[in-house]
């Protein structure tokens, strides 16, 4: 079957609140990457008729679940919203698109914490993306920003260059069983939180995108699309420490 005639440059896939996914309830002990793939497969399969029949105008086509279910029984001030951006394309545009899509989908004006994960922690490789994150904070769309898996030397370099300093550095305990004392001392001195996580360094690569499209929407030619950015959002009820909503937003772009 031939692919649809689409004028869109981007497809943005929303998984909705995965905590309410009946499909995931049948799957146990999934890692972060397995959960992501499962959720995106379901979202894309359910959106296939929309994608296949779309001839609408516009730069981006949004599909999948349209609700993050944040404000059922909760007010914005009662929630701590964290957005983590996994950048595949490390550009200002990717950061801006990821943030704007997240705010619009979550129906909020700002998030409490905006984290970024980049393929390379060399400052010159992600400088433009970090400057875009700083602009997000200065605009009031995020209270604070942070990074993931930065060594002491990498964190020192970023801290010295940044006008808006990172407030968080995520540490993966699978690759770093014990946090180095020097990193702990630097973080404490500069009021940087060290938070543990178990995300893989690469959540989605080129082969992953190809497999995803082949399995869910074979009418979309794999060679025509590439990953741009991935967002995982988490909304936690502050006083109770309960996660209210968690989900993914994934953007692929024409090559």
Secondary structure, 3 states (H helix, E strand, C coil): CCCCCCCCCEEEEECCCHHHCHHHHCCCCCCHHHHHHHHHHHHHHHHHHHHHHCCCCCCEEEEECCCCCCCCCCCHHHEEEEEEEEECCCCHHHHHHHHHHHHHHHCCCCEEEEEEECCCCCHHHHHHHHHHHHHHHHCCCEEEEEEECCCHHHHHHHHHHCCCCCCEEEEECCCCCCCCHHHHHHHHHCCCEEEEECCCCCCCCHHHHHHHHHHHCCCCCHHHEEEEEEEEEEEEECCCCEEEEEEEEEEEEEC
